[in-house]
Amino acid sequence: MCLAIARRIGAVLVLLLAANVIAADVPNSVSEAFANLDGQLSSDERASIAGAKTEDDLIQITHMSLGMYIRNAWFRQGHSKLIEEFHSYGAESLDDVSAMLLWAYWRHLNGMPFDLKVQGECYRRYYLEENQRKELAEAHGSTSYEAPSWDCPGA
């Protein structure tokens, strides 16, 4: 594995650039993903992730850094089988998949249970409501509609 790493998760500059992703380094299960992250992140970085107070805080500190690394190295270049699993739960985009994975990892680091199927249902409900709002707006000759609120108990 070849990684160029500029680290600082707390205020957040973690630039993990994947070059020549090796298939053996790409996780294809949640447990493999956790082991991979545990091996790549320092104890301070794991503590910074674990220290996020809410899912929103977690996404703010990881989406454009560690989340981007996961999307690029594991999903786009590495073709991880995790994509299909998370799509079956309700994720529609790679952003959703990395967010769900990082949410589960955050809960794992904090010794809390996680249920990706329940989390995926939150995504499924969100997109269903968004599509309904979009269709209603279009039926009234508009392209504008209010985005649904993100309401995911336990997240």
C-alpha atoms as an extended CHARMM CRD file, in Angstrom:
* protein
*
       155  EXT
         1         1  MET       CA              0.0000000000        0.0000000000        0.0000000000  PROA      1               0.0000000000
         2         2  CYS       CA              1.3130000000        3.4140000000       -0.8950000000  PROA      2               0.0000000000
         3         3  LEU       CA             -0.1680000000        6.3090000000        1.0620000000  PROA      3               0.0000000000
         4         4  ALA       CA              0.8410000000        9.9230000000        1.2880000000  PROA      4               0.0000000000
         5         5  ILE       CA             -0.5710000000       11.1400000000        4.5690000000  PROA      5               0.0000000000
         6         6  ALA       CA             -0.9430000000       14.6690000000        5.8970000000  PROA      6               0.0000000000
         7         7  ARG       CA             -2.6110000000       14.2300000000        9.2650000000  PROA      7               0.0000000000
         8         8  ARG       CA             -4.6830000000       16.2490000000       11.6120000000  PROA      8               0.0000000000
         9         9  ILE       CA             -8.1420000000       14.8650000000       12.1060000000  PROA      9               0.0000000000
        10        10  GLY       CA             -9.1940000000       17.1920000000       14.9560000000  PROA      10              0.0000000000
        11        11  ALA       CA             -9.3690000000       20.4020000000       12.9690000000  PROA      11              0.0000000000
        12        12  VAL       CA             -9.2560000000       18.2790000000        9.9930000000  PROA      12              0.0000000000
        13        13  LEU       CA             -6.7250000000       17.9510000000        7.4480000000  PROA      13              0.0000000000
        14        14  VAL       CA             -6.2340000000       14.2990000000        6.7930000000  PROA      14              0.0000000000
        15        15  LEU       CA             -5.1450000000       13.8980000000        3.2740000000  PROA      15              0.0000000000
        16        16  LEU       CA             -4.8220000000       10.2260000000        2.5640000000  PROA      16              0.0000000000
        17        17  LEU       CA             -3.9340000000        9.7840000000       -1.0750000000  PROA      17              0.0000000000
        18        18  ALA       CA             -4.0880000000        6.3020000000       -2.4170000000  PROA      18              0.0000000000
        19        19  ALA       CA             -1.7310000000        5.3340000000       -5.1440000000  PROA      19              0.0000000000
        20        20  ASN       CA             -1.5910000000        1.8590000000       -6.5620000000  PROA      20              0.0000000000
        21        21  VAL       CA             -4.2990000000        0.4340000000       -4.3350000000  PROA      21              0.0000000000
        22        22  ILE       CA             -3.5330000000       -3.2220000000       -3.7800000000  PROA      22              0.0000000000
        23        23  ALA       CA             -6.6010000000       -5.4700000000       -3.9160000000  PROA      23              0.0000000000
        24        24  ALA       CA             -5.5510000000       -7.2110000000       -0.6970000000  PROA      24              0.0000000000
        25        25  ASP       CA             -5.7090000000       -3.8430000000        1.1050000000  PROA      25              0.0000000000
        26        26  VAL       CA             -9.3060000000       -3.1610000000        0.0650000000  PROA      26              0.0000000000
        27        27  PRO       CA            -11.8030000000       -4.2880000000        2.6910000000  PROA      27              0.0000000000
        28        28  ASN       CA            -14.8370000000       -6.2500000000        1.5600000000  PROA      28              0.0000000000
        29        29  SER       CA            -16.5770000000       -6.5030000000        4.9290000000  PROA      29              0.0000000000
        30        30  VAL       CA            -17.2560000000       -4.1190000000        7.7700000000  PROA      30              0.0000000000
        31        31  SER       CA            -14.8950000000       -6.0040000000       10.0800000000  PROA      31              0.0000000000
        32        32  GLU       CA            -12.1290000000       -5.8030000000        7.4510000000  PROA      32              0.0000000000
        33        33  ALA       CA            -12.8050000000       -2.0610000000        7.0750000000  PROA      33              0.0000000000
        34        34  PHE       CA            -12.5000000000       -1.5320000000       10.8320000000  PROA      34              0.0000000000
        35        35  ALA       CA             -9.2570000000       -3.5360000000       10.9440000000  PROA      35              0.0000000000
        36        36  ASN       CA             -7.9150000000       -1.5560000000        7.9830000000  PROA      36              0.0000000000
        37        37  LEU       CA             -8.7740000000        1.7830000000        9.6290000000  PROA      37              0.0000000000
        38        38  ASP       CA             -7.3210000000        0.6170000000       12.9540000000  PROA      38              0.0000000000
        39        39  GLY       CA             -4.0900000000       -0.2450000000       11.1520000000  PROA      39              0.0000000000
        40        40  GLN       CA             -3.8310000000        3.0010000000        9.1690000000  PROA      40              0.0000000000
        41        41  LEU       CA             -4.9110000000        5.5470000000       11.7710000000  PROA      41              0.0000000000
        42        42  SER       CA             -2.8300000000        6.5060000000       14.7670000000  PROA      42              0.0000000000
        43        43  SER       CA             -4.2850000000        6.2390000000       18.2630000000  PROA      43              0.0000000000
        44        44  ASP       CA             -4.6480000000       10.0550000000       18.2990000000  PROA      44              0.0000000000
        45        45  GLU       CA             -6.5900000000        9.9760000000       15.0320000000  PROA      45              0.0000000000
        46        46  ARG       CA             -8.8690000000        7.2170000000       16.2880000000  PROA      46              0.0000000000
        47        47  ALA       CA             -9.4080000000        9.2220000000       19.4940000000  PROA      47              0.0000000000
        48        48  SER       CA            -10.2900000000       12.2960000000       17.4410000000  PROA      48              0.0000000000
        49        49  ILE       CA            -12.8870000000       10.3290000000       15.4820000000  PROA      49              0.0000000000
        50        50  ALA       CA            -14.2400000000        8.6950000000       18.6240000000  PROA      50              0.0000000000
        51        51  GLY       CA            -14.4580000000       12.1250000000       20.2620000000  PROA      51              0.0000000000
        52        52  ALA       CA            -16.9790000000       13.4670000000       17.7520000000  PROA      52              0.0000000000
        53        53  LYS       CA            -20.0980000000       14.3720000000       19.7570000000  PROA      53              0.0000000000
        54        54  THR       CA            -22.6750000000       13.6710000000       17.0300000000  PROA      54              0.0000000000
        55        55  GLU       CA            -22.9230000000       12.1190000000       13.6030000000  PROA      55              0.0000000000
        56        56  ASP       CA            -22.9360000000       15.6290000000       12.1220000000  PROA      56              0.0000000000
        57        57  ASP       CA            -19.6600000000       16.3970000000       13.9130000000  PROA      57              0.0000000000
        58        58  LEU       CA            -18.2420000000       13.0960000000       12.7000000000  PROA      58              0.0000000000
        59        59  ILE       CA            -19.1430000000       13.8560000000        9.0820000000  PROA      59              0.0000000000
        60        60  GLN       CA            -17.6970000000       17.3720000000        9.3630000000  PROA      60              0.0000000000
        61        61  ILE       CA            -14.3310000000       16.0610000000       10.5120000000  PROA      61              0.0000000000
        62        62  THR       CA            -14.1260000000       13.1000000000        8.1360000000  PROA      62              0.0000000000
        63        63  HSD       CA            -16.1480000000       13.6450000000        4.9330000000  PROA      63              0.0000000000
        64        64  MET       CA            -13.5530000000       15.5520000000        2.8970000000  PROA      64              0.0000000000
        65        65  SER       CA            -10.5950000000       13.7060000000        4.3720000000  PROA      65              0.0000000000
        66        66  LEU       CA            -10.8920000000       10.1180000000        5.5520000000  PROA      66              0.0000000000
        67        67  GLY       CA            -14.2720000000        9.7680000000        3.8360000000  PROA      67              0.0000000000
        68        68  MET       CA            -12.7600000000       10.8930000000        0.5420000000  PROA      68              0.0000000000
        69        69  TYR       CA             -9.9020000000        8.4330000000        0.9560000000  PROA      69              0.0000000000
        70        70  ILE       CA            -12.4000000000        5.6110000000        1.5200000000  PROA      70              0.0000000000
        71        71  ARG       CA            -14.4930000000        6.6330000000       -1.4900000000  PROA      71              0.0000000000
        72        72  ASN       CA            -11.4710000000        6.9140000000       -3.7810000000  PROA      72              0.0000000000
        73        73  ALA       CA             -9.1710000000        4.1180000000       -2.6060000000  PROA      73              0.0000000000
        74        74  TRP       CA            -11.6370000000        1.4840000000       -1.5050000000  PROA      74              0.0000000000
        75        75  PHE       CA            -14.6630000000        2.1380000000       -3.6830000000  PROA      75              0.0000000000
        76        76  ARG       CA            -13.5680000000        3.8400000000       -6.9130000000  PROA      76              0.0000000000
        77        77  GLN       CA            -10.1330000000        2.2670000000       -7.3280000000  PROA      77              0.0000000000
        78        78  GLY       CA            -10.4250000000       -0.8210000000       -5.1560000000  PROA      78              0.0000000000
        79        79  HSD       CA            -13.9640000000       -1.8770000000       -6.1070000000  PROA      79              0.0000000000
        80        80  SER       CA            -14.8170000000       -3.0030000000       -2.5790000000  PROA      80              0.0000000000
        81        81  LYS       CA            -17.8010000000       -5.2970000000       -2.2190000000  PROA      81              0.0000000000
        82        82  LEU       CA            -18.9870000000       -3.0570000000        0.6210000000  PROA      82              0.0000000000
        83        83  ILE       CA            -20.6910000000       -0.8270000000       -1.9540000000  PROA      83              0.0000000000
        84        84  GLU       CA            -23.3050000000       -3.4420000000       -2.8690000000  PROA      84              0.0000000000
        85        85  GLU       CA            -23.9090000000       -4.3200000000        0.7800000000  PROA      85              0.0000000000
        86        86  PHE       CA            -24.5070000000       -0.6950000000        1.7690000000  PROA      86              0.0000000000
        87        87  HSD       CA            -26.6460000000       -0.0130000000       -1.3060000000  PROA      87              0.0000000000
        88        88  SER       CA            -28.8610000000       -2.9140000000       -0.2520000000  PROA      88              0.0000000000
        89        89  TYR       CA            -29.3650000000       -1.1480000000        3.0940000000  PROA      89              0.0000000000
        90        90  GLY       CA            -30.4540000000        2.1410000000        1.4840000000  PROA      90              0.0000000000
        91        91  ALA       CA            -27.3100000000        4.0790000000        0.5780000000  PROA      91              0.0000000000
        92        92  GLU       CA            -27.6000000000        5.6470000000       -2.8720000000  PROA      92              0.0000000000
        93        93  SER       CA            -24.1990000000        7.2540000000       -3.3520000000  PROA      93              0.0000000000
        94        94  LEU       CA            -20.5970000000        6.6240000000       -2.3980000000  PROA      94              0.0000000000
        95        95  ASP       CA            -20.9330000000        9.5910000000       -0.0320000000  PROA      95              0.0000000000
        96        96  ASP       CA            -23.7300000000        7.6850000000        1.7230000000  PROA      96              0.0000000000
        97        97  VAL       CA            -21.6550000000        4.5010000000        1.8580000000  PROA      97              0.0000000000
        98        98  SER       CA            -18.5990000000        6.2120000000        3.3590000000  PROA      98              0.0000000000
        99        99  ALA       CA            -20.7840000000        8.1430000000        5.8280000000  PROA      99              0.0000000000
       100       100  MET       CA            -22.5300000000        4.9570000000        6.9710000000  PROA      100             0.0000000000
       101       101  LEU       CA            -19.2080000000        3.1510000000        7.3110000000  PROA      101             0.0000000000
       102       102  LEU       CA            -17.6520000000        6.0000000000        9.2930000000  PROA      102             0.0000000000
       103       103  TRP       CA            -20.7900000000        6.2040000000       11.4880000000  PROA      103             0.0000000000
       104       104  ALA       CA            -20.4360000000        2.4860000000       12.2530000000  PROA      104             0.0000000000
       105       105  TYR       CA            -16.6970000000        2.9100000000       12.9140000000  PROA      105             0.0000000000
       106       106  TRP       CA            -17.4070000000        5.8370000000       15.2580000000  PROA      106             0.0000000000
       107       107  ARG       CA            -19.9020000000        3.7000000000       17.1990000000  PROA      107             0.0000000000
       108       108  HSD       CA            -17.4040000000        0.8020000000       17.1900000000  PROA      108             0.0000000000
       109       109  LEU       CA            -14.6540000000        3.0350000000       18.6150000000  PROA      109             0.0000000000
       110       110  ASN       CA            -17.0560000000        4.2200000000       21.3290000000  PROA      110             0.0000000000
       111       111  GLY       CA            -18.1340000000        0.6750000000       22.2450000000  PROA      111             0.0000000000
       112       112  MET       CA            -21.6850000000        1.2780000000       21.0250000000  PROA      112             0.0000000000
       113       113  PRO       CA            -23.7400000000       -1.1410000000       18.9520000000  PROA      113             0.0000000000
       114       114  PHE       CA            -24.6200000000       -0.2610000000       15.3810000000  PROA      114             0.0000000000
       115       115  ASP       CA            -27.1430000000       -1.6150000000       12.9330000000  PROA      115             0.0000000000
       116       116  LEU       CA            -26.3760000000       -0.7260000000        9.3440000000  PROA      116             0.0000000000
       117       117  LYS       CA            -29.7780000000       -1.9420000000        8.1740000000  PROA      117             0.0000000000
       118       118  VAL       CA            -31.5020000000        0.5210000000       10.5230000000  PROA      118             0.0000000000
       119       119  GLN       CA            -29.1040000000        3.2790000000        9.4690000000  PROA      119             0.0000000000
       120       120  GLY       CA            -29.7280000000        2.4090000000        5.8290000000  PROA      120             0.0000000000
       121       121  GLU       CA            -33.4800000000        2.7200000000        6.3830000000  PROA      121             0.0000000000
       122       122  CYS       CA            -32.8660000000        6.3400000000        7.4230000000  PROA      122             0.0000000000
       123       123  TYR       CA            -31.2340000000        6.9550000000        4.0450000000  PROA      123             0.0000000000
       124       124  ARG       CA            -34.0300000000        5.1060000000        2.2610000000  PROA      124             0.0000000000
       125       125  ARG       CA            -36.7000000000        7.2520000000        4.0230000000  PROA      125             0.0000000000
       126       126  TYR       CA            -34.7720000000       10.4410000000        3.2800000000  PROA      126             0.0000000000
       127       127  TYR       CA            -34.5110000000        9.6950000000       -0.4410000000  PROA      127             0.0000000000
       128       128  LEU       CA            -38.1410000000        8.5630000000       -0.6520000000  PROA      128             0.0000000000
       129       129  GLU       CA            -39.2900000000       11.8370000000        0.9070000000  PROA      129             0.0000000000
       130       130  GLU       CA            -36.9310000000       13.8240000000       -1.2990000000  PROA      130             0.0000000000
       131       131  ASN       CA            -38.2780000000       12.1330000000       -4.4300000000  PROA      131             0.0000000000
       132       132  GLN       CA            -41.8710000000       12.7650000000       -3.3110000000  PROA      132             0.0000000000
       133       133  ARG       CA            -41.1140000000       16.4560000000       -2.7580000000  PROA      133             0.0000000000
       134       134  LYS       CA            -39.3970000000       16.6960000000       -6.1230000000  PROA      134             0.0000000000
       135       135  GLU       CA            -42.3250000000       15.0360000000       -7.9250000000  PROA      135             0.0000000000
       136       136  LEU       CA            -44.8220000000       17.2980000000       -6.1630000000  PROA      136             0.0000000000
       137       137  ALA       CA            -42.8260000000       20.3880000000       -7.1180000000  PROA      137             0.0000000000
       138       138  GLU       CA            -42.5890000000       19.2280000000      -10.7280000000  PROA      138             0.0000000000
       139       139  ALA       CA            -46.3420000000       18.5200000000      -10.8030000000  PROA      139             0.0000000000
       140       140  HSD       CA            -46.8250000000       22.1780000000       -9.8790000000  PROA      140             0.0000000000
       141       141  GLY       CA            -44.4130000000       23.3640000000      -12.5540000000  PROA      141             0.0000000000
       142       142  SER       CA            -41.5380000000       24.0480000000      -10.1840000000  PROA      142             0.0000000000
       143       143  THR       CA            -38.0240000000       22.7300000000       -9.8820000000  PROA      143             0.0000000000
       144       144  SER       CA            -37.6540000000       24.0380000000       -6.3480000000  PROA      144             0.0000000000
       145       145  TYR       CA            -38.5020000000       22.1300000000       -3.2000000000  PROA      145             0.0000000000
       146       146  GLU       CA            -37.3430000000       22.0520000000        0.3920000000  PROA      146             0.0000000000
       147       147  ALA       CA            -34.9780000000       19.2310000000        1.2420000000  PROA      147             0.0000000000
       148       148  PRO       CA            -36.2700000000       16.8090000000        3.8580000000  PROA      148             0.0000000000
       149       149  SER       CA            -34.7780000000       17.0200000000        7.3190000000  PROA      149             0.0000000000
       150       150  TRP       CA            -32.3080000000       14.3390000000        8.3390000000  PROA      150             0.0000000000
       151       151  ASP       CA            -34.0600000000       12.4430000000       11.0990000000  PROA      151             0.0000000000
       152       152  CYS       CA            -32.3210000000        9.2720000000       12.0750000000  PROA      152             0.0000000000
       153       153  PRO       CA            -32.8400000000        8.1580000000       15.6570000000  PROA      153             0.0000000000
       154       154  GLY       CA            -29.7440000000        6.6350000000       17.1770000000  PROA      154             0.0000000000
       155       155  ALA       CA            -27.3820000000        8.2010000000       14.6910000000  PROA      155             0.0000000000
